[in-house]
C-alpha cells in the first residue's frame, strides 16, 4: 500500500512513516534538509491505521479526529490520495 501511494504521488516533499513497515517520500515540494534528511512535512501512522486508510475502511478526518495520525507541516492531509 505504501508503494501504491508512492506511485500515485511521486515527489520528495512529504515523508509518510508507517513504523516498522517502512517510510516513503511523496508529493512535490521542498526536499529534505541536507543535515537531517527529513522533509519539512512528516506524517506518522500506526500500521493498522494506515491499512484502514489505504483500504478505504475509514477516512483521514475520522482517524485525525481520533488522534491516530501525527502530522507536521503544511501538507498534513492525505485525504485526496486515499484510499490507494
PyMOL Python script that loads the backbone (N, CA, C, O; Angstrom):
from pymol import cmd

cmd.read_pdbstr("""\
ATOM      1  N   UNK A   1       0.828  -1.199   0.000  1.00  0.00           N
ATOM      2  CA  UNK A   1       0.000   0.000   0.000  1.00  0.00           C
ATOM      3  C   UNK A   1       0.871   1.262   0.000  1.00  0.00           C
ATOM      4  O   UNK A   1       0.516   2.253  -0.637  1.00  0.00           O
ATOM      5  N   UNK A   2       2.001   1.234   0.704  1.00  0.00           N
ATOM      6  CA  UNK A   2       2.913   2.383   0.664  1.00  0.00           C
ATOM      7  C   UNK A   2       3.476   2.571  -0.746  1.00  0.00           C
ATOM      8  O   UNK A   2       3.598   3.696  -1.229  1.00  0.00           O
ATOM      9  N   UNK A   3       3.808   1.485  -1.383  1.00  0.00           N
ATOM     10  CA  UNK A   3       4.315   1.546  -2.749  1.00  0.00           C
ATOM     11  C   UNK A   3       3.280   2.185  -3.678  1.00  0.00           C
ATOM     12  O   UNK A   3       3.623   3.021  -4.513  1.00  0.00           O
ATOM     13  N   UNK A   4       2.034   1.793  -3.530  1.00  0.00           N
ATOM     14  CA  UNK A   4       0.975   2.360  -4.370  1.00  0.00           C
ATOM     15  C   UNK A   4       0.827   3.858  -4.150  1.00  0.00           C
ATOM     16  O   UNK A   4       0.629   4.607  -5.106  1.00  0.00           O
ATOM     17  N   UNK A   5       0.921   4.301  -2.898  1.00  0.00           N
ATOM     18  CA  UNK A   5       0.846   5.736  -2.610  1.00  0.00           C
ATOM     19  C   UNK A   5       2.033   6.466  -3.225  1.00  0.00           C
ATOM     20  O   UNK A   5       1.881   7.556  -3.778  1.00  0.00           O
ATOM     21  N   UNK A   6       3.199   5.871  -3.129  1.00  0.00           N
ATOM     22  CA  UNK A   6       4.409   6.466  -3.700  1.00  0.00           C
ATOM     23  C   UNK A   6       4.291   6.614  -5.211  1.00  0.00           C
ATOM     24  O   UNK A   6       4.745   7.613  -5.767  1.00  0.00           O
ATOM     25  N   UNK A   7       3.691   5.642  -5.879  1.00  0.00           N
ATOM     26  CA  UNK A   7       3.496   5.706  -7.325  1.00  0.00           C
ATOM     27  C   UNK A   7       2.417   6.725  -7.697  1.00  0.00           C
ATOM     28  O   UNK A   7       2.495   7.369  -8.744  1.00  0.00           O
ATOM     29  N   UNK A   8       1.426   6.862  -6.843  1.00  0.00           N
ATOM     30  CA  UNK A   8       0.304   7.770  -7.097  1.00  0.00           C
ATOM     31  C   UNK A   8       0.705   9.234  -6.940  1.00  0.00           C
ATOM     32  O   UNK A   8       0.177  10.102  -7.636  1.00  0.00           O
ATOM     33  N   UNK A   9       1.638   9.512  -6.027  1.00  0.00           N
ATOM     34  CA  UNK A   9       2.015  10.897  -5.721  1.00  0.00           C
ATOM     35  C   UNK A   9       3.527  11.019  -5.553  1.00  0.00           C
ATOM     36  O   UNK A   9       4.003  11.282  -4.449  1.00  0.00           O
ATOM     37  N   UNK A  10       4.288  10.832  -6.632  1.00  0.00           N
ATOM     38  CA  UNK A  10       5.747  10.872  -6.509  1.00  0.00           C
ATOM     39  C   UNK A  10       6.254  12.251  -6.094  1.00  0.00           C
ATOM     40  O   UNK A  10       5.632  13.271  -6.391  1.00  0.00           O
ATOM     41  N   UNK A  11       7.365  12.262  -5.421  1.00  0.00           N
ATOM     42  CA  UNK A  11       7.999  13.507  -5.005  1.00  0.00           C
ATOM     43  C   UNK A  11       8.833  13.311  -3.763  1.00  0.00           C
ATOM     44  O   UNK A  11       8.987  12.193  -3.270  1.00  0.00           O
ATOM     45  N   UNK A  12       9.369  14.406  -3.260  1.00  0.00           N
ATOM     46  CA  UNK A  12      10.254  14.359  -2.092  1.00  0.00           C
ATOM     47  C   UNK A  12       9.807  15.286  -0.972  1.00  0.00           C
ATOM     48  O   UNK A  12      10.566  15.508  -0.028  1.00  0.00           O
ATOM     49  N   UNK A  13       8.591  15.838  -1.048  1.00  0.00           N
ATOM     50  CA  UNK A  13       8.181  16.879  -0.120  1.00  0.00           C
ATOM     51  C   UNK A  13       7.547  16.435   1.178  1.00  0.00           C
ATOM     52  O   UNK A  13       7.560  17.189   2.152  1.00  0.00           O
ATOM     53  N   UNK A  14       6.984  15.221   1.227  1.00  0.00           N
ATOM     54  CA  UNK A  14       6.300  14.740   2.422  1.00  0.00           C
ATOM     55  C   UNK A  14       6.792  13.333   2.718  1.00  0.00           C
ATOM     56  O   UNK A  14       6.820  12.478   1.833  1.00  0.00           O
ATOM     57  N   UNK A  15       7.178  13.097   3.965  1.00  0.00           N
ATOM     58  CA  UNK A  15       7.569  11.751   4.362  1.00  0.00           C
ATOM     59  C   UNK A  15       6.415  11.104   5.104  1.00  0.00           C
ATOM     60  O   UNK A  15       5.888  11.672   6.061  1.00  0.00           O
ATOM     61  N   UNK A  16       6.024   9.920   4.667  1.00  0.00           N
ATOM     62  CA  UNK A  16       4.964   9.142   5.316  1.00  0.00           C
ATOM     63  C   UNK A  16       5.641   7.960   5.986  1.00  0.00           C
ATOM     64  O   UNK A  16       6.286   7.145   5.328  1.00  0.00           O
ATOM     65  N   UNK A  17       5.487   7.875   7.304  1.00  0.00           N
ATOM     66  CA  UNK A  17       6.117   6.806   8.079  1.00  0.00           C
ATOM     67  C   UNK A  17       5.061   5.873   8.655  1.00  0.00           C
ATOM     68  O   UNK A  17       4.123   6.308   9.322  1.00  0.00           O
ATOM     69  N   UNK A  18       5.231   4.593   8.387  1.00  0.00           N
ATOM     70  CA  UNK A  18       4.381   3.561   8.965  1.00  0.00           C
ATOM     71  C   UNK A  18       5.328   2.551   9.614  1.00  0.00           C
ATOM     72  O   UNK A  18       5.683   1.535   9.016  1.00  0.00           O
ATOM     73  N   UNK A  19       5.719   2.848  10.825  1.00  0.00           N
ATOM     74  CA  UNK A  19       6.704   2.004  11.524  1.00  0.00           C
ATOM     75  C   UNK A  19       6.030   0.765  12.081  1.00  0.00           C
ATOM     76  O   UNK A  19       4.910   0.856  12.585  1.00  0.00           O
ATOM     77  N   UNK A  20       6.661  -0.362  12.007  1.00  0.00           N
ATOM     78  CA  UNK A  20       8.013  -0.621  11.487  1.00  0.00           C
ATOM     79  C   UNK A  20       8.033  -1.028  10.017  1.00  0.00           C
ATOM     80  O   UNK A  20       9.064  -1.492   9.530  1.00  0.00           O
ATOM     81  N   UNK A  21       6.920  -0.867   9.296  1.00  0.00           N
ATOM     82  CA  UNK A  21       6.823  -1.344   7.925  1.00  0.00           C
ATOM     83  C   UNK A  21       7.677  -0.578   6.933  1.00  0.00           C
ATOM     84  O   UNK A  21       8.281  -1.176   6.042  1.00  0.00           O
ATOM     85  N   UNK A  22       7.733   0.738   7.077  1.00  0.00           N
ATOM     86  CA  UNK A  22       8.511   1.497   6.119  1.00  0.00           C
ATOM     87  C   UNK A  22       8.191   2.971   6.134  1.00  0.00           C
ATOM     88  O   UNK A  22       7.323   3.436   6.874  1.00  0.00           O
ATOM     89  N   UNK A  23       8.909   3.694   5.303  1.00  0.00           N
ATOM     90  CA  UNK A  23       8.714   5.134   5.139  1.00  0.00           C
ATOM     91  C   UNK A  23       8.938   5.468   3.664  1.00  0.00           C
ATOM     92  O   UNK A  23       9.833   4.925   3.017  1.00  0.00           O
ATOM     93  N   UNK A  24       8.114   6.363   3.158  1.00  0.00           N
ATOM     94  CA  UNK A  24       8.247   6.793   1.770  1.00  0.00           C
ATOM     95  C   UNK A  24       8.188   8.313   1.716  1.00  0.00           C
ATOM     96  O   UNK A  24       7.715   8.967   2.646  1.00  0.00           O
ATOM     97  N   UNK A  25       8.671   8.853   0.620  1.00  0.00           N
ATOM     98  CA  UNK A  25       8.550  10.286   0.367  1.00  0.00           C
ATOM     99  C   UNK A  25       7.643  10.461  -0.840  1.00  0.00           C
ATOM    100  O   UNK A  25       7.776   9.773  -1.852  1.00  0.00           O
ATOM    101  N   UNK A  26       6.702  11.418  -0.701  1.00  0.00           N
ATOM    102  CA  UNK A  26       5.721  11.659  -1.756  1.00  0.00           C
ATOM    103  C   UNK A  26       5.527  13.152  -1.970  1.00  0.00           C
ATOM    104  O   UNK A  26       6.032  13.964  -1.195  1.00  0.00           O
ATOM    105  N   UNK A  27       4.817  13.504  -2.990  1.00  0.00           N
ATOM    106  CA  UNK A  27       4.399  14.870  -3.325  1.00  0.00           C
ATOM    107  C   UNK A  27       5.576  15.807  -3.594  1.00  0.00           C
ATOM    108  O   UNK A  27       6.630  15.718  -2.965  1.00  0.00           O
ATOM    109  N   UNK A  28       5.358  16.687  -4.531  1.00  0.00           N
ATOM    110  CA  UNK A  28       6.362  17.699  -4.835  1.00  0.00           C
ATOM    111  C   UNK A  28       6.466  18.680  -3.690  1.00  0.00           C
ATOM    112  O   UNK A  28       5.523  18.858  -2.920  1.00  0.00           O
ATOM    113  N   UNK A  29       7.595  19.302  -3.586  1.00  0.00           N
ATOM    114  CA  UNK A  29       7.808  20.294  -2.551  1.00  0.00           C
ATOM    115  C   UNK A  29       9.264  20.324  -2.153  1.00  0.00           C
ATOM    116  O   UNK A  29      10.096  19.644  -2.753  1.00  0.00           O
ATOM    117  N   UNK A  30       9.570  21.111  -1.143  1.00  0.00           N
ATOM    118  CA  UNK A  30      10.960  21.190  -0.693  1.00  0.00           C
ATOM    119  C   UNK A  30      11.468  19.814  -0.285  1.00  0.00           C
ATOM    120  O   UNK A  30      10.778  19.060   0.402  1.00  0.00           O
ATOM    121  N   UNK A  31      12.665  19.505  -0.712  1.00  0.00           N
ATOM    122  CA  UNK A  31      13.268  18.215  -0.375  1.00  0.00           C
ATOM    123  C   UNK A  31      13.810  18.239   1.047  1.00  0.00           C
ATOM    124  O   UNK A  31      13.690  19.237   1.758  1.00  0.00           O
ATOM    125  N   UNK A  32      14.397  17.144   1.439  1.00  0.00           N
ATOM    126  CA  UNK A  32      14.958  17.002   2.777  1.00  0.00           C
ATOM    127  C   UNK A  32      16.028  18.026   3.060  1.00  0.00           C
ATOM    128  O   UNK A  32      16.763  18.447   2.166  1.00  0.00           O
ATOM    129  N   UNK A  33      16.107  18.423   4.313  1.00  0.00           N
ATOM    130  CA  UNK A  33      17.205  19.254   4.785  1.00  0.00           C
ATOM    131  C   UNK A  33      18.471  18.410   4.669  1.00  0.00           C
ATOM    132  O   UNK A  33      18.488  17.269   5.130  1.00  0.00           O
ATOM    133  N   UNK A  34      19.529  18.944   4.064  1.00  0.00           N
ATOM    134  CA  UNK A  34      20.739  18.123   3.865  1.00  0.00           C
ATOM    135  C   UNK A  34      21.391  17.681   5.173  1.00  0.00           C
ATOM    136  O   UNK A  34      22.209  16.761   5.174  1.00  0.00           O
ATOM    137  N   UNK A  35      21.041  18.319   6.276  1.00  0.00           N
ATOM    138  CA  UNK A  35      21.668  17.962   7.549  1.00  0.00           C
ATOM    139  C   UNK A  35      20.947  16.848   8.283  1.00  0.00           C
ATOM    140  O   UNK A  35      21.591  16.070   8.988  1.00  0.00           O
ATOM    141  N   UNK A  36      19.618  16.744   8.141  1.00  0.00           N
ATOM    142  CA  UNK A  36      18.922  15.689   8.877  1.00  0.00           C
ATOM    143  C   UNK A  36      18.113  14.752   7.985  1.00  0.00           C
ATOM    144  O   UNK A  36      17.515  13.802   8.490  1.00  0.00           O
ATOM    145  N   UNK A  37      18.076  14.988   6.693  1.00  0.00           N
ATOM    146  CA  UNK A  37      17.428  14.133   5.699  1.00  0.00           C
ATOM    147  C   UNK A  37      15.922  13.972   5.877  1.00  0.00           C
ATOM    148  O   UNK A  37      15.337  13.056   5.298  1.00  0.00           O
ATOM    149  N   UNK A  38      15.284  14.828   6.655  1.00  0.00           N
ATOM    150  CA  UNK A  38      13.840  14.772   6.858  1.00  0.00           C
ATOM    151  C   UNK A  38      13.186  15.946   6.140  1.00  0.00           C
ATOM    152  O   UNK A  38      13.598  17.090   6.333  1.00  0.00           O
ATOM    153  N   UNK A  39      12.172  15.684   5.312  1.00  0.00           N
ATOM    154  CA  UNK A  39      11.483  16.785   4.646  1.00  0.00           C
ATOM    155  C   UNK A  39      10.690  17.621   5.653  1.00  0.00           C
ATOM    156  O   UNK A  39      10.479  17.186   6.785  1.00  0.00           O
ATOM    157  N   UNK A  40      10.255  18.805   5.256  1.00  0.00           N
ATOM    158  CA  UNK A  40       9.542  19.680   6.191  1.00  0.00           C
ATOM    159  C   UNK A  40       8.184  19.133   6.628  1.00  0.00           C
ATOM    160  O   UNK A  40       7.678  19.531   7.678  1.00  0.00           O
ATOM    161  N   UNK A  41       7.589  18.239   5.857  1.00  0.00           N
ATOM    162  CA  UNK A  41       6.289  17.664   6.197  1.00  0.00           C
ATOM    163  C   UNK A  41       6.462  16.178   6.498  1.00  0.00           C
ATOM    164  O   UNK A  41       6.984  15.426   5.676  1.00  0.00           O
ATOM    165  N   UNK A  42       6.017  15.764   7.687  1.00  0.00           N
ATOM    166  CA  UNK A  42       6.150  14.373   8.109  1.00  0.00           C
ATOM    167  C   UNK A  42       4.816  13.888   8.664  1.00  0.00           C
ATOM    168  O   UNK A  42       4.178  14.565   9.470  1.00  0.00           O
ATOM    169  N   UNK A  43       4.409  12.709   8.219  1.00  0.00           N
ATOM    170  CA  UNK A  43       3.169  12.086   8.689  1.00  0.00           C
ATOM    171  C   UNK A  43       3.526  10.713   9.231  1.00  0.00           C
ATOM    172  O   UNK A  43       4.186   9.920   8.560  1.00  0.00           O
ATOM    173  N   UNK A  44       3.075  10.435  10.470  1.00  0.00           N
ATOM    174  CA  UNK A  44       3.349   9.142  11.083  1.00  0.00           C
ATOM    175  C   UNK A  44       2.043   8.438  11.413  1.00  0.00           C
ATOM    176  O   UNK A  44       1.116   9.032  11.965  1.00  0.00           O
ATOM    177  N   UNK A  45       1.991   7.149  11.061  1.00  0.00           N
ATOM    178  CA  UNK A  45       0.794   6.340  11.265  1.00  0.00           C
ATOM    179  C   UNK A  45       1.179   4.973  11.816  1.00  0.00           C
ATOM    180  O   UNK A  45       2.241   4.442  11.489  1.00  0.00           O
ATOM    181  N   UNK A  46       0.322   4.409  12.646  1.00  0.00           N
ATOM    182  CA  UNK A  46       0.478   3.025  13.074  1.00  0.00           C
ATOM    183  C   UNK A  46       0.036   2.139  11.902  1.00  0.00           C
ATOM    184  O   UNK A  46      -0.791   2.562  11.095  1.00  0.00           O
ATOM    185  N   UNK A  47       0.574   0.919  11.799  1.00  0.00           N
ATOM    186  CA  UNK A  47       0.217   0.041  10.682  1.00  0.00           C
ATOM    187  C   UNK A  47      -1.279  -0.199  10.522  1.00  0.00           C
ATOM    188  O   UNK A  47      -1.785  -0.190   9.400  1.00  0.00           O
ATOM    189  N   UNK A  48      -1.994  -0.413  11.617  1.00  0.00           N
ATOM    190  CA  UNK A  48      -3.426  -0.689  11.492  1.00  0.00           C
ATOM    191  C   UNK A  48      -4.200   0.541  11.002  1.00  0.00           C
ATOM    192  O   UNK A  48      -5.185   0.408  10.277  1.00  0.00           O
ATOM    193  N   UNK A  49      -3.758   1.721  11.396  1.00  0.00           N
ATOM    194  CA  UNK A  49      -4.390   2.957  10.924  1.00  0.00           C
ATOM    195  C   UNK A  49      -4.128   3.111   9.422  1.00  0.00           C
ATOM    196  O   UNK A  49      -5.037   3.425   8.654  1.00  0.00           O
ATOM    197  N   UNK A  50      -2.892   2.889   9.021  1.00  0.00           N
ATOM    198  CA  UNK A  50      -2.536   3.000   7.611  1.00  0.00           C
ATOM    199  C   UNK A  50      -3.367   2.047   6.755  1.00  0.00           C
ATOM    200  O   UNK A  50      -3.855   2.439   5.695  1.00  0.00           O
ATOM    201  N   UNK A  51      -3.532   0.809   7.196  1.00  0.00           N
ATOM    202  CA  UNK A  51      -4.288  -0.159   6.408  1.00  0.00           C
ATOM    203  C   UNK A  51      -5.761   0.220   6.306  1.00  0.00           C
ATOM    204  O   UNK A  51      -6.376   0.047   5.253  1.00  0.00           O
ATOM    205  N   UNK A  52      -6.330   0.737   7.395  1.00  0.00           N
ATOM    206  CA  UNK A  52      -7.734   1.189   7.323  1.00  0.00           C
ATOM    207  C   UNK A  52      -7.891   2.308   6.301  1.00  0.00           C
ATOM    208  O   UNK A  52      -8.846   2.317   5.525  1.00  0.00           O
ATOM    209  N   UNK A  53      -6.946   3.259   6.300  1.00  0.00           N
ATOM    210  CA  UNK A  53      -6.998   4.375   5.357  1.00  0.00           C
ATOM    211  C   UNK A  53      -6.747   3.907   3.926  1.00  0.00           C
ATOM    212  O   UNK A  53      -7.474   4.286   3.008  1.00  0.00           O
ATOM    213  N   UNK A  54      -5.724   3.089   3.741  1.00  0.00           N
ATOM    214  CA  UNK A  54      -5.355   2.626   2.405  1.00  0.00           C
ATOM    215  C   UNK A  54      -6.470   1.818   1.755  1.00  0.00           C
ATOM    216  O   UNK A  54      -6.638   1.860   0.537  1.00  0.00           O
ATOM    217  N   UNK A  55      -7.228   1.085   2.558  1.00  0.00           N
ATOM    218  CA  UNK A  55      -8.315   0.248   2.042  1.00  0.00           C
ATOM    219  C   UNK A  55      -9.652   0.970   1.979  1.00  0.00           C
ATOM    220  O   UNK A  55     -10.623   0.426   1.454  1.00  0.00           O
ATOM    221  N   UNK A  56      -9.715   2.183   2.505  1.00  0.00           N
ATOM    222  CA  UNK A  56     -10.959   2.943   2.471  1.00  0.00           C
ATOM    223  C   UNK A  56     -11.952   2.536   3.550  1.00  0.00           C
ATOM    224  O   UNK A  56     -13.144   2.818   3.425  1.00  0.00           O
ATOM    225  N   UNK A  57     -11.487   1.883   4.599  1.00  0.00           N
ATOM    226  CA  UNK A  57     -12.375   1.473   5.686  1.00  0.00           C
ATOM    227  C   UNK A  57     -12.717   2.621   6.622  1.00  0.00           C
ATOM    228  O   UNK A  57     -13.708   2.570   7.350  1.00  0.00           O
ATOM    229  N   UNK A  58     -11.889   3.653   6.594  1.00  0.00           N
ATOM    230  CA  UNK A  58     -12.095   4.837   7.418  1.00  0.00           C
ATOM    231  C   UNK A  58     -11.566   6.043   6.645  1.00  0.00           C
ATOM    232  O   UNK A  58     -10.916   5.886   5.611  1.00  0.00           O
ATOM    233  N   UNK A  59     -11.844   7.240   7.144  1.00  0.00           N
ATOM    234  CA  UNK A  59     -11.390   8.448   6.447  1.00  0.00           C
ATOM    235  C   UNK A  59     -10.270   9.123   7.218  1.00  0.00           C
ATOM    236  O   UNK A  59     -10.053   8.865   8.402  1.00  0.00           O
ATOM    237  N   UNK A  60      -9.569   9.991   6.512  1.00  0.00           N
ATOM    238  CA  UNK A  60      -8.496  10.762   7.126  1.00  0.00           C
ATOM    239  C   UNK A  60      -9.043  11.575   8.299  1.00  0.00           C
ATOM    240  O   UNK A  60      -8.442  11.604   9.373  1.00  0.00           O
ATOM    241  N   UNK A  61     -10.175  12.228   8.092  1.00  0.00           N
ATOM    242  CA  UNK A  61     -10.770  13.068   9.141  1.00  0.00           C
ATOM    243  C   UNK A  61     -11.110  12.248  10.378  1.00  0.00           C
ATOM    244  O   UNK A  61     -10.869  12.687  11.502  1.00  0.00           O
ATOM    245  N   UNK A  62     -11.668  11.061  10.175  1.00  0.00           N
ATOM    246  CA  UNK A  62     -12.016  10.207  11.322  1.00  0.00           C
ATOM    247  C   UNK A  62     -10.779   9.810  12.117  1.00  0.00           C
ATOM    248  O   UNK A  62     -10.775   9.876  13.346  1.00  0.00           O
ATOM    249  N   UNK A  63      -9.741   9.403  11.418  1.00  0.00           N
ATOM    250  CA  UNK A  63      -8.507   8.978  12.103  1.00  0.00           C
ATOM    251  C   UNK A  63      -7.800  10.166  12.761  1.00  0.00           C
ATOM    252  O   UNK A  63      -7.261  10.041  13.861  1.00  0.00           O
ATOM    253  N   UNK A  64      -7.807  11.307  12.091  1.00  0.00           N
ATOM    254  CA  UNK A  64      -7.175  12.512  12.650  1.00  0.00           C
ATOM    255  C   UNK A  64      -7.922  12.962  13.902  1.00  0.00           C
ATOM    256  O   UNK A  64      -7.301  13.278  14.917  1.00  0.00           O
ATOM    257  N   UNK A  65      -9.246  12.991  13.834  1.00  0.00           N
ATOM    258  CA  UNK A  65     -10.055  13.404  14.985  1.00  0.00           C
ATOM    259  C   UNK A  65      -9.890  12.455  16.165  1.00  0.00           C
ATOM    260  O   UNK A  65      -9.995  12.873  17.318  1.00  0.00           O
ATOM    261  N   UNK A  66      -9.634  11.187  15.885  1.00  0.00           N
ATOM    262  CA  UNK A  66      -9.443  10.191  16.944  1.00  0.00           C
ATOM    263  C   UNK A  66      -8.024  10.235  17.520  1.00  0.00           C
ATOM    264  O   UNK A  66      -7.719   9.525  18.478  1.00  0.00           O
ATOM    265  N   UNK A  67      -7.155  11.072  16.931  1.00  0.00           N
ATOM    266  CA  UNK A  67      -5.785  11.192  17.426  1.00  0.00           C
ATOM    267  C   UNK A  67      -4.858  10.084  16.955  1.00  0.00           C
ATOM    268  O   UNK A  67      -3.825   9.833  17.577  1.00  0.00           O
ATOM    269  N   UNK A  68      -5.217   9.415  15.854  1.00  0.00           N
ATOM    270  CA  UNK A  68      -4.421   8.304  15.354  1.00  0.00           C
ATOM    271  C   UNK A  68      -3.375   8.708  14.322  1.00  0.00           C
ATOM    272  O   UNK A  68      -2.619   7.862  13.845  1.00  0.00           O
ATOM    273  N   UNK A  69      -3.325   9.990  13.973  1.00  0.00           N
ATOM    274  CA  UNK A  69      -2.389  10.470  12.960  1.00  0.00           C
ATOM    275  C   UNK A  69      -1.538  11.583  13.559  1.00  0.00           C
ATOM    276  O   UNK A  69      -2.053  12.540  14.137  1.00  0.00           O
ATOM    277  N   UNK A  70      -0.231  11.439  13.408  1.00  0.00           N
ATOM    278  CA  UNK A  70       0.694  12.504  13.790  1.00  0.00           C
ATOM    279  C   UNK A  70       1.183  13.141  12.498  1.00  0.00           C
ATOM    280  O   UNK A  70       1.837  12.484  11.688  1.00  0.00           O
ATOM    281  N   UNK A  71       0.867  14.427  12.300  1.00  0.00           N
ATOM    282  CA  UNK A  71       1.229  15.098  11.059  1.00  0.00           C
ATOM    283  C   UNK A  71       1.780  16.489  11.358  1.00  0.00           C
ATOM    284  O   UNK A  71       1.173  17.278  12.083  1.00  0.00           O
ATOM    285  N   UNK A  72       2.955  16.768  10.774  1.00  0.00           N
ATOM    286  CA  UNK A  72       3.617  18.052  10.965  1.00  0.00           C
ATOM    287  C   UNK A  72       3.907  18.647   9.597  1.00  0.00           C
ATOM    288  O   UNK A  72       4.439  17.966   8.721  1.00  0.00           O
ATOM    289  N   UNK A  73       3.563  19.900   9.412  1.00  0.00           N
ATOM    290  CA  UNK A  73       3.861  20.580   8.164  1.00  0.00           C
ATOM    291  C   UNK A  73       2.612  21.103   7.489  1.00  0.00           C
ATOM    292  O   UNK A  73       1.493  20.869   7.945  1.00  0.00           O
ATOM    293  N   UNK A  74       2.822  21.812   6.399  1.00  0.00           N
ATOM    294  CA  UNK A  74       1.721  22.426   5.666  1.00  0.00           C
ATOM    295  C   UNK A  74       0.855  21.391   4.958  1.00  0.00           C
ATOM    296  O   UNK A  74      -0.359  21.562   4.848  1.00  0.00           O
ATOM    297  N   UNK A  75       1.478  20.322   4.481  1.00  0.00           N
ATOM    298  CA  UNK A  75       0.729  19.274   3.767  1.00  0.00           C
ATOM    299  C   UNK A  75       0.515  18.092   4.703  1.00  0.00           C
ATOM    300  O   UNK A  75       1.160  17.051   4.574  1.00  0.00           O
ATOM    301  N   UNK A  76      -0.402  18.273   5.644  1.00  0.00           N
ATOM    302  CA  UNK A  76      -0.622  17.256   6.673  1.00  0.00           C
ATOM    303  C   UNK A  76      -1.935  16.517   6.487  1.00  0.00           C
ATOM    304  O   UNK A  76      -2.481  15.962   7.441  1.00  0.00           O
ATOM    305  N   UNK A  77      -2.443  16.509   5.255  1.00  0.00           N
ATOM    306  CA  UNK A  77      -3.710  15.854   4.979  1.00  0.00           C
ATOM    307  C   UNK A  77      -3.591  15.090   3.658  1.00  0.00           C
ATOM    308  O   UNK A  77      -3.396  15.688   2.601  1.00  0.00           O
ATOM    309  N   UNK A  78      -3.709  13.784   3.731  1.00  0.00           N
ATOM    310  CA  UNK A  78      -3.595  12.946   2.534  1.00  0.00           C
ATOM    311  C   UNK A  78      -4.941  12.439   2.043  1.00  0.00           C
ATOM    312  O   UNK A  78      -4.996  11.508   1.241  1.00  0.00           O
ATOM    313  N   UNK A  79      -6.029  13.042   2.516  1.00  0.00           N
ATOM    314  CA  UNK A  79      -7.357  12.532   2.176  1.00  0.00           C
ATOM    315  C   UNK A  79      -7.610  12.484   0.672  1.00  0.00           C
ATOM    316  O   UNK A  79      -8.342  11.612   0.204  1.00  0.00           O
ATOM    317  N   UNK A  80      -7.029  13.387  -0.085  1.00  0.00           N
ATOM    318  CA  UNK A  80      -7.243  13.392  -1.540  1.00  0.00           C
ATOM    319  C   UNK A  80      -6.570  12.214  -2.230  1.00  0.00           C
ATOM    320  O   UNK A  80      -6.901  11.895  -3.372  1.00  0.00           O
ATOM    321  N   UNK A  81      -5.629  11.563  -1.552  1.00  0.00           N
ATOM    322  CA  UNK A  81      -4.887  10.451  -2.144  1.00  0.00           C
ATOM    323  C   UNK A  81      -5.371   9.087  -1.667  1.00  0.00           C
ATOM    324  O   UNK A  81      -4.883   8.057  -2.133  1.00  0.00           O
ATOM    325  N   UNK A  82      -6.313   9.075  -0.754  1.00  0.00           N
ATOM    326  CA  UNK A  82      -6.759   7.822  -0.150  1.00  0.00           C
ATOM    327  C   UNK A  82      -8.210   7.538  -0.489  1.00  0.00           C
ATOM    328  O   UNK A  82      -8.984   8.479  -0.664  1.00  0.00           O
ATOM    329  N   UNK A  83      -8.611   6.275  -0.587  1.00  0.00           N
ATOM    330  CA  UNK A  83      -7.777   5.071  -0.490  1.00  0.00           C
ATOM    331  C   UNK A  83      -6.899   4.895  -1.731  1.00  0.00           C
ATOM    332  O   UNK A  83      -7.143   5.499  -2.775  1.00  0.00           O
ATOM    333  N   UNK A  84      -5.890   4.065  -1.592  1.00  0.00           N
ATOM    334  CA  UNK A  84      -4.972   3.822  -2.705  1.00  0.00           C
ATOM    335  C   UNK A  84      -5.454   2.635  -3.503  1.00  0.00           C
ATOM    336  O   UNK A  84      -4.824   2.257  -4.490  1.00  0.00           O
TER     337      UNK A  84
END
""", "prot")
cmd.dss("prot")
cmd.show_as("cartoon", "prot")
cmd.util.cbc("prot")
cmd.orient("prot")
